[in-house]
Amino acid sequence: MRCLLLLLSSVIICGCVAPKKFDKMEALYADRIAHLESGISFRQDSIEKLMSALDQANGGKAALLVAQSNLEDKLIAQKDQIDALSGNLNSTSSRMSNELANVRKELEAAGLKYDTLLQNQQGIVDNFQRGVMRADSVMMTSLDANIPDDSYTISISAGEVKLSVQEDLLFKNRTSEKLNDEAAIVLRAVLDALQSDPLLKLTIVGHTDNQPNPRRNTDNWEYAAARAIFLAKEMADTYYLSPNRVVAASQGEFSPAKSNASPEGRTANRRVEFVLRNNVGNLLRSLKRLGE
């Protein structure tokens, strides 16, 4: 519009221009005005497009800001969750460490208690066997210097020591109630062994070979029992061994030490065994008390 006013002013000022020239100038100015108006319209369209693009950009920016805010909120929430989980993990780790330390202490205490129990049990068993070992030593000392080695044997096993003596060292030939002089040495050695440990008890076991014995109407089992009973009474009556510590038994011909096929074997089988045993019941009671 400003350009149009300028043109009109120019026309008025030049009112004296010839009509032909005026028409030409008017046409020229009209073209220029149309060109200018077209440029103005184009620029206005451009401005509107730019404004629209700016509005869209501003809308996108707002959306981005909202998205950024949401992401920041999520990050803050996740960080809080991580911090909480880390705290729980540290707490759990600390608790588990304490529990592990307590378990280790309990295991150490249990191990120490177990080791102590084993030592005490071994001590009881050793003491149980020690009485047998003492009895063995006492009999060996008493017999070695006074009795031929080939007439007796001593063997030791868990909880017992066994003295096996040939019949002719104890009884006169073909008798069950008459003792030889050497019998006193044997019986004294057995008594000394029993006195070395008051918990030891004695079982006297008679044995024979598979040949008929000298007594009429008596089998080998009874004959061996008669000898064992006589020796048990001798220990009680002559050596004052308490009767509740001695038992007489017989295995007759049924537990040979050697084959009865030879004279030597039959001689070895005609024997008496003095078995000194520690009381297993005492051992079991001691072990039971230890475990209570």
C-alpha positions as CSV (number, residue, x, y, z in Angstrom):
1,M,0.0,0.0,0.0
2,R,2.9,2.3,0.8
3,C,4.2,1.8,-2.7
4,L,0.7,2.5,-4.2
5,L,0.6,5.9,-2.5
6,L,4.0,6.8,-3.8
7,L,2.9,6.0,-7.3
8,L,-0.3,8.1,-6.9
9,S,1.8,11.0,-5.7
10,S,4.0,10.7,-8.7
11,V,1.0,10.7,-11.0
12,I,-0.4,13.9,-9.3
13,I,2.9,15.6,-9.5
14,C,3.3,14.7,-13.1
15,G,-0.2,15.7,-14.1
16,C,1.0,17.4,-17.2
17,V,2.3,14.2,-18.7
18,A,0.8,13.2,-22.1
19,P,-2.0,10.6,-22.0
20,K,0.0,8.1,-24.0
21,K,2.9,8.3,-21.8
22,F,0.7,8.2,-18.8
23,D,-1.0,5.0,-19.9
24,K,2.4,3.4,-20.4
25,M,3.6,4.4,-17.1
26,E,0.4,3.3,-15.5
27,A,0.7,-0.1,-17.0
28,L,4.3,-0.3,-15.9
29,Y,3.4,0.7,-12.4
30,A,0.5,-1.7,-12.3
31,D,2.9,-4.6,-13.3
32,R,5.3,-3.5,-10.7
33,I,2.5,-3.3,-8.1
34,A,1.3,-6.8,-9.0
35,H,4.8,-8.1,-8.8
36,L,5.3,-6.5,-5.4
37,E,2.0,-7.8,-4.2
38,S,2.9,-11.3,-5.4
39,G,6.2,-11.1,-3.5
40,I,4.4,-9.9,-0.4
41,S,1.9,-12.8,-0.7
42,F,4.8,-15.3,-1.2
43,R,6.7,-13.9,1.8
44,Q,3.5,-14.0,3.9
45,D,3.0,-17.6,3.0
46,S,6.6,-18.3,3.8
47,I,6.2,-16.5,7.1
48,E,3.1,-18.6,7.9
49,K,4.9,-21.8,7.0
50,L,7.8,-20.8,9.2
51,M,5.5,-19.9,12.0
52,S,3.7,-23.3,11.6
53,A,7.1,-25.0,11.6
54,L,8.1,-23.1,14.6
55,D,4.9,-24.0,16.4
56,Q,5.6,-27.7,15.5
57,A,9.1,-27.4,16.7
58,N,8.0,-25.8,19.9
59,G,5.5,-28.6,20.3
60,G,8.1,-31.2,19.7
61,K,10.4,-29.5,22.1
62,A,7.7,-29.6,24.7
63,A,7.2,-33.3,24.1
64,L,10.9,-33.9,24.3
65,L,11.0,-31.9,27.6
66,V,8.1,-34.1,28.9
67,A,9.9,-37.2,27.7
68,Q,13.1,-36.0,29.3
69,S,11.3,-35.3,32.5
70,N,9.7,-38.7,32.5
71,L,13.1,-40.4,31.8
72,E,14.7,-38.4,34.6
73,D,11.9,-39.5,37.0
74,K,12.4,-43.1,35.9
75,L,16.2,-42.8,36.4
76,I,15.6,-41.3,39.8
77,A,13.2,-44.2,40.7
78,Q,15.6,-46.8,39.3
79,K,18.5,-45.2,41.3
80,D,16.3,-45.3,44.5
81,Q,15.5,-48.9,43.7
82,I,19.2,-49.7,43.1
83,D,20.1,-48.0,46.4
84,A,17.5,-50.0,48.2
85,L,18.6,-53.2,46.7
86,S,22.2,-52.3,47.5
87,G,21.3,-51.6,51.1
88,N,19.4,-54.9,51.3
89,L,22.3,-56.7,49.7
90,N,24.7,-55.2,52.2
91,S,22.4,-56.1,55.0
92,T,21.9,-59.6,53.8
93,S,25.7,-60.0,53.2
94,S,26.4,-58.8,56.7
95,R,23.8,-61.1,58.2
96,M,25.1,-64.0,56.2
97,S,28.7,-63.2,57.2
98,N,27.6,-63.2,60.9
99,E,25.7,-66.4,60.4
100,L,28.7,-68.0,58.7
101,A,30.9,-66.9,61.5
102,N,28.5,-68.3,64.1
103,V,28.3,-71.6,62.1
104,R,32.1,-71.8,62.0
105,K,32.3,-71.2,65.7
106,E,29.7,-73.9,66.4
107,L,31.6,-76.3,64.1
108,E,34.9,-75.5,65.9
109,A,33.2,-76.1,69.2
110,A,31.6,-79.3,68.0
111,G,34.9,-80.5,66.6
112,L,36.7,-79.7,69.8
113,K,33.9,-81.5,71.8
114,Y,34.2,-84.5,69.4
115,D,38.0,-84.6,69.7
116,T,37.7,-84.4,73.5
117,L,35.0,-87.2,73.5
118,L,37.3,-89.4,71.3
119,Q,40.2,-88.8,73.6
120,N,38.1,-89.6,76.7
121,Q,36.7,-92.7,75.0
122,Q,40.2,-93.8,74.0
123,G,41.3,-93.2,77.5
124,I,38.6,-95.4,78.9
125,V,39.3,-98.2,76.4
126,D,43.1,-97.9,77.1
127,N,42.4,-98.1,80.8
128,F,40.1,-101.1,80.2
129,Q,42.9,-102.9,78.2
130,R,45.6,-101.7,80.6
131,G,44.3,-104.0,83.3
132,V,44.6,-106.9,80.9
133,M,48.1,-105.8,80.0
134,R,49.1,-105.7,83.7
135,A,47.7,-109.1,84.3
136,D,49.7,-110.4,81.3
137,S,52.9,-108.9,82.6
138,V,52.4,-110.3,86.1
139,M,51.8,-113.8,84.9
140,M,54.8,-113.7,82.5
141,T,57.0,-112.5,85.3
142,S,55.8,-115.2,87.7
143,L,56.0,-118.1,85.3
144,D,59.1,-117.3,83.2
145,A,61.5,-118.0,86.0
146,N,59.8,-121.1,87.4
147,I,57.9,-123.0,84.6
148,P,59.3,-124.5,81.4
149,D,58.3,-122.4,78.4
150,D,56.9,-125.3,76.4
151,S,54.4,-126.2,79.1
152,Y,52.3,-123.1,78.8
153,T,51.3,-120.2,76.5
154,I,50.0,-116.8,77.2
155,S,47.9,-114.9,74.6
156,I,46.3,-111.5,74.9
157,S,43.3,-110.0,73.0
158,A,40.8,-107.2,73.4
159,G,39.6,-107.3,77.0
160,E,41.2,-110.6,78.0
161,V,44.4,-112.5,78.6
162,K,44.5,-116.3,78.4
163,L,47.0,-118.7,80.1
164,S,46.9,-122.2,78.6
165,V,48.6,-124.8,80.8
166,Q,49.3,-128.5,79.9
167,E,47.5,-131.0,82.2
168,D,50.7,-132.6,83.6
169,L,51.8,-129.2,85.0
170,L,48.7,-129.1,87.1
171,F,47.3,-132.6,87.7
172,K,48.9,-135.9,88.6
173,N,48.6,-138.5,85.8
174,R,45.0,-139.6,85.0
175,T,43.5,-137.7,87.9
176,S,41.1,-134.7,88.2
177,E,41.6,-133.9,92.0
178,K,45.3,-134.3,92.7
179,L,47.6,-131.4,91.9
180,N,51.3,-131.5,91.1
181,D,53.7,-129.2,93.0
182,E,54.0,-126.9,90.0
183,A,50.3,-126.2,90.2
184,A,50.9,-123.9,93.1
185,I,53.2,-121.7,91.0
186,V,50.5,-121.5,88.2
187,L,47.7,-120.7,90.6
188,R,49.7,-118.1,92.5
189,A,50.6,-116.4,89.2
190,V,46.9,-116.3,88.2
191,L,45.9,-114.9,91.6
192,D,48.6,-112.2,91.5
193,A,47.3,-111.2,88.0
194,L,43.8,-111.0,89.3
195,Q,44.9,-108.9,92.2
196,S,46.6,-106.4,89.9
197,D,43.1,-105.3,88.7
198,P,40.1,-105.9,90.9
199,L,37.8,-105.6,87.9
200,L,39.2,-108.8,86.3
201,K,37.3,-112.0,86.5
202,L,38.5,-115.6,85.9
203,T,37.1,-118.3,83.8
204,I,38.7,-121.8,84.1
205,V,38.1,-123.9,81.0
206,G,38.9,-127.6,80.9
207,H,39.9,-129.4,77.6
208,T,40.7,-133.0,76.7
209,D,41.7,-134.9,73.6
210,N,39.4,-137.3,71.8
211,Q,40.5,-140.4,73.7
212,P,38.5,-141.9,76.5
213,N,39.2,-140.4,79.9
214,P,40.3,-142.4,83.1
215,R,36.9,-142.0,84.9
216,R,34.3,-144.6,84.4
217,N,30.9,-143.5,83.2
218,T,32.2,-140.0,82.5
219,D,32.6,-138.4,79.1
220,N,35.3,-136.0,78.2
221,W,33.1,-133.0,78.7
222,E,32.3,-134.0,82.3
223,Y,36.0,-135.0,82.9
224,A,37.3,-131.6,81.8
225,A,34.5,-129.9,83.8
226,A,35.5,-131.8,87.0
227,R,39.1,-130.6,86.6
228,A,37.9,-126.9,86.0
229,I,35.6,-127.1,89.1
230,F,38.4,-128.5,91.2
231,L,40.8,-125.7,90.3
232,A,38.1,-123.1,90.8
233,K,37.4,-124.4,94.3
234,E,41.2,-124.5,95.0
235,M,41.4,-120.8,94.0
236,A,38.6,-119.9,96.3
237,D,39.5,-122.2,99.3
238,T,43.2,-122.1,99.3
239,Y,44.0,-118.8,97.7
240,Y,41.0,-116.9,99.0
241,L,39.8,-115.7,95.6
242,S,36.2,-114.4,95.9
243,P,33.9,-117.1,94.4
244,N,32.0,-114.4,92.5
245,R,35.2,-113.7,90.5
246,V,35.7,-117.3,89.2
247,V,33.7,-119.5,86.8
248,A,34.4,-123.1,85.9
249,A,33.6,-124.3,82.4
250,S,34.4,-127.2,80.0
251,Q,34.7,-127.7,76.3
252,G,35.8,-131.3,76.6
253,E,37.2,-132.6,73.3
254,F,35.3,-130.0,71.2
255,S,37.9,-127.2,71.0
256,P,41.2,-128.8,70.2
257,A,44.3,-126.7,69.9
258,K,45.9,-129.2,67.5
259,S,45.0,-132.3,65.6
260,N,44.3,-135.4,67.6
261,A,45.9,-137.5,64.9
262,S,49.3,-137.5,66.7
263,P,50.4,-138.1,70.3
264,E,51.9,-134.6,70.4
265,G,48.6,-133.1,69.2
266,R,46.6,-135.1,71.8
267,T,49.1,-134.0,74.5
268,A,48.6,-130.3,73.5
269,N,44.8,-130.7,73.6
270,R,44.8,-132.0,77.2
271,R,45.0,-128.6,78.8
272,V,43.4,-126.1,81.1
273,E,42.9,-122.4,80.2
274,F,42.8,-119.6,82.7
275,V,41.0,-116.7,81.0
276,L,41.2,-113.4,82.8
277,R,38.6,-110.9,81.4
278,N,37.9,-107.4,82.2
279,N,34.2,-106.6,82.8
280,V,32.9,-105.4,79.4
281,G,29.8,-104.1,81.2
282,N,31.9,-101.7,83.1
283,L,33.5,-100.5,79.9
284,L,30.1,-100.0,78.3
285,R,28.7,-98.1,81.3
286,S,31.8,-95.8,81.3
287,L,31.4,-95.1,77.6
288,K,27.7,-94.5,78.1
289,R,28.2,-92.1,81.0
290,L,30.8,-90.2,78.8
291,G,28.2,-89.7,76.1
292,E,25.5,-88.4,78.4
